Amino acid sequence: MNCLKYLLVFCPFLVFSQINNIEQDTTSIEYLIIEGDSIPRQSINLDEVVLLHRLKFESKKERVRYLILRRKTLKVYPYAKMAAERLDSMNTRLAALKRNRQKKRYTKKIQKYIEGEFSDELKKLTRTEGQILVKLIHRQTGTTAFDLVKELRSGWRAFWYNTTASMFDISLKREFDPTHVKEDYLIEDILLRAFQNGLLEPQPPAIQFNFYELTDKWIYQKTPE
């Protein structure tokens, strides 16, 4: 009986002792609270950082050529980005419309809006700036200006044919091809540096390529094994 009382008195301490041992054996997890976010996290997702090589030019002429290309690329990229945004918005809206009459009415409305938004500014571009713009349109949309006209017809036909092609006398079928065209690689290099420096607002390209492999090819003259 005395033994039973002894056990009853000390039993609670035995229970607590077991709980403490369990708590000590568990692995503690630290949570992070991000400002503006109410959900605790165990890790932080960081944006991908592209490590760019140091710029080096073989001659003064090559350096000047790069700087001219940089100035023109920074000038026309916002138009390509805006065109991609307008295209995405228009396709989303058209997919929600069921009647052809509604689609034609909406497309015509967009046509007038785009012409009013772009035309006056594009008239200020030079021929080479127009060429870069057409290539960047392909970079941002994944579609050439020619195919955009073919696909969207009335909504974009007047804009591209009347404003771009006739003014710049360029091919609307031109693609952005940094794999085979060094100038396109340099344009990509310019864009990535501008994104990192905050000079341009980044927008993911619609076409995919490995920038590091292209750097090995065009800058370090390395061929893949």
C-alpha positions as CSV (number, residue, x, y, z in Angstrom):
1,M,0.0,0.0,0.0
2,N,2.8,2.4,0.9
3,C,4.5,1.5,-2.4
4,L,1.3,2.3,-4.3
5,K,1.1,5.8,-2.6
6,Y,4.7,6.3,-3.4
7,L,4.0,5.7,-7.1
8,L,0.9,7.8,-7.2
9,V,2.8,10.8,-5.7
10,F,5.7,10.6,-8.1
11,C,3.7,9.4,-11.2
12,P,3.0,13.0,-12.5
13,F,6.7,13.8,-12.4
14,L,7.4,10.7,-14.4
15,V,4.9,11.7,-17.0
16,F,6.4,15.2,-17.3
17,S,9.8,13.8,-17.5
18,Q,8.8,11.7,-20.5
19,I,7.3,14.7,-22.2
20,N,10.4,16.8,-21.6
21,N,12.6,14.0,-23.1
22,I,10.4,13.9,-26.2
23,E,10.6,17.7,-26.7
24,Q,14.3,17.6,-26.4
25,D,14.6,14.9,-29.0
26,T,12.6,16.8,-31.6
27,T,14.3,19.1,-34.1
28,S,13.3,22.8,-33.8
29,I,12.1,24.6,-36.9
30,E,12.6,28.3,-37.4
31,Y,10.0,30.2,-39.4
32,L,10.5,33.6,-41.1
33,I,7.9,36.3,-41.3
34,I,8.3,38.4,-44.5
35,E,7.1,42.0,-44.3
36,G,3.7,42.3,-45.9
37,D,3.1,38.5,-45.8
38,S,1.1,36.9,-43.0
39,I,2.1,33.3,-43.7
40,P,5.3,32.1,-41.9
41,R,7.9,30.5,-44.2
42,Q,10.8,28.2,-43.7
43,S,12.7,29.6,-46.6
44,I,12.8,32.6,-48.9
45,N,12.5,32.4,-52.7
46,L,15.1,34.5,-54.4
47,D,15.0,35.8,-57.9
48,E,17.3,34.2,-60.4
49,V,20.5,36.3,-60.9
50,V,22.3,36.1,-64.3
51,L,26.0,36.5,-63.9
52,L,27.2,38.6,-66.9
53,H,30.7,38.6,-68.2
54,R,32.8,41.7,-68.1
55,L,32.5,43.8,-71.3
56,K,35.6,43.8,-73.4
57,F,36.0,45.1,-76.9
58,E,38.7,44.4,-79.5
59,S,38.7,47.9,-80.8
60,K,37.2,51.4,-80.3
61,K,35.0,50.9,-83.4
62,E,33.5,47.7,-81.9
63,R,32.8,49.5,-78.6
64,V,31.1,52.4,-80.4
65,R,29.0,49.9,-82.4
66,Y,27.9,48.2,-79.1
67,L,27.0,51.6,-77.5
68,I,24.9,52.6,-80.6
69,L,23.1,49.2,-80.5
70,R,22.5,49.7,-76.8
71,R,21.0,53.1,-77.2
72,K,18.6,51.9,-79.9
73,T,17.7,48.7,-78.0
74,L,16.8,50.6,-74.8
75,K,14.7,52.9,-76.9
76,V,12.5,50.3,-78.7
77,Y,12.2,47.6,-76.1
78,P,9.4,49.3,-74.2
79,Y,7.3,49.2,-77.4
80,A,7.9,45.5,-77.8
81,K,7.0,44.9,-74.2
82,M,3.9,46.9,-74.6
83,A,2.9,45.1,-77.8
84,A,3.3,41.7,-76.0
85,E,1.0,43.0,-73.1
86,R,-1.6,44.3,-75.6
87,L,-1.5,41.0,-77.5
88,D,-2.0,39.0,-74.3
89,S,-4.8,41.1,-73.1
90,M,-6.5,41.0,-76.5
91,N,-6.3,37.2,-76.9
92,T,-7.6,36.8,-73.4
93,R,-10.6,39.1,-74.1
94,L,-11.3,37.5,-77.5
95,A,-11.3,34.0,-76.0
96,A,-14.1,35.2,-73.6
97,L,-16.2,36.6,-76.4
98,K,-18.6,34.1,-78.1
99,R,-20.1,36.0,-81.0
100,N,-18.1,36.9,-84.1
101,R,-19.8,40.3,-84.1
102,Q,-18.5,41.0,-80.6
103,K,-15.0,39.9,-81.6
104,K,-14.9,42.1,-84.7
105,R,-16.1,45.1,-82.7
106,Y,-13.6,44.5,-80.0
107,T,-10.7,44.0,-82.5
108,K,-11.6,47.2,-84.3
109,K,-11.6,49.1,-81.0
110,I,-8.2,47.7,-80.2
111,Q,-6.9,48.6,-83.6
112,K,-7.8,52.3,-83.1
113,Y,-6.3,52.2,-79.6
114,I,-3.0,50.7,-80.8
115,E,-2.6,53.0,-83.7
116,G,-3.2,56.0,-81.5
117,E,-0.8,54.7,-78.9
118,F,2.1,53.6,-81.2
119,S,1.9,55.4,-84.5
120,D,3.2,58.8,-83.5
121,E,6.1,57.4,-81.5
122,L,7.1,54.9,-84.2
123,K,7.3,57.7,-86.8
124,K,10.3,59.0,-84.8
125,L,12.2,55.7,-85.1
126,T,15.1,55.2,-87.6
127,R,15.2,52.3,-90.0
128,T,17.6,50.3,-87.8
129,E,15.5,51.0,-84.7
130,G,12.6,49.6,-86.6
131,Q,14.6,46.4,-87.4
132,I,15.4,45.9,-83.8
133,L,11.8,46.5,-82.8
134,V,10.6,43.7,-85.1
135,K,13.1,41.3,-83.7
136,L,12.1,42.2,-80.1
137,I,8.5,41.7,-81.0
138,H,9.4,38.1,-81.8
139,R,11.4,37.8,-78.6
140,Q,8.5,39.0,-76.4
141,T,5.6,37.3,-78.2
142,G,7.2,34.3,-79.8
143,T,5.5,35.3,-83.1
144,T,6.9,37.3,-86.0
145,A,5.2,40.5,-86.9
146,F,4.2,38.9,-90.2
147,D,2.4,36.1,-88.4
148,L,0.8,38.5,-86.1
149,V,-0.7,40.3,-89.1
150,K,-1.7,37.0,-90.6
151,E,-3.3,35.7,-87.4
152,L,-5.0,38.9,-86.2
153,R,-5.7,40.5,-89.6
154,S,-7.7,43.7,-89.3
155,G,-6.7,44.5,-85.7
156,W,-3.0,44.6,-86.5
157,R,-2.8,44.7,-90.2
158,A,-3.1,48.5,-90.5
159,F,-0.7,49.0,-87.7
160,W,2.1,46.8,-88.9
161,Y,1.8,47.3,-92.7
162,N,1.1,51.0,-92.8
163,T,3.3,52.1,-89.9
164,T,6.2,49.7,-89.6
165,A,6.9,47.9,-92.9
166,S,6.3,50.9,-95.2
167,M,8.3,53.2,-93.0
168,F,11.3,51.0,-92.4
169,D,11.4,48.8,-95.5
170,I,12.1,45.8,-93.4
171,S,11.0,42.2,-93.3
172,L,8.2,41.5,-90.9
173,K,9.3,37.8,-90.9
174,R,12.5,38.7,-89.1
175,E,13.1,36.6,-86.0
176,F,15.1,37.2,-82.9
177,D,17.9,34.6,-83.2
178,P,20.8,35.0,-80.7
179,T,22.0,31.5,-81.5
180,H,23.0,32.3,-85.0
181,V,23.1,36.1,-85.2
182,K,25.7,37.8,-83.0
183,E,23.9,41.1,-83.1
184,D,20.9,39.4,-81.5
185,Y,23.1,38.0,-78.8
186,L,24.4,41.5,-78.1
187,I,20.9,42.8,-77.9
188,E,20.1,40.1,-75.3
189,D,23.3,41.0,-73.4
190,I,22.2,44.7,-73.4
191,L,18.7,43.8,-72.2
192,L,20.0,41.6,-69.3
193,R,22.3,44.4,-68.1
194,A,19.5,46.9,-68.4
195,F,17.2,44.7,-66.3
196,Q,19.8,44.3,-63.6
197,N,20.6,48.0,-63.5
198,G,16.9,48.9,-63.4
199,L,16.9,50.8,-66.7
200,L,14.2,48.6,-68.2
201,E,11.4,46.6,-66.6
202,P,11.9,42.9,-67.3
203,Q,9.4,40.8,-69.2
204,P,10.2,37.1,-69.7
205,P,10.9,36.3,-73.3
206,A,8.6,34.0,-75.2
207,I,11.5,32.1,-76.8
208,Q,14.0,30.1,-74.9
209,F,17.8,29.9,-75.2
210,N,20.8,29.4,-72.9
211,F,22.6,32.7,-72.5
212,Y,25.7,31.2,-71.0
213,E,26.2,28.8,-73.9
214,L,25.7,31.7,-76.3
215,T,28.3,33.7,-74.3
216,D,30.8,30.8,-74.7
217,K,30.1,30.8,-78.4
218,W,30.2,34.5,-79.2
219,I,32.6,35.9,-76.6
220,Y,34.9,33.1,-75.6
221,Q,34.7,31.3,-79.0
222,K,34.0,28.0,-77.2
223,T,32.1,25.2,-78.9
224,P,29.9,22.7,-76.9
225,E,31.6,19.4,-76.4
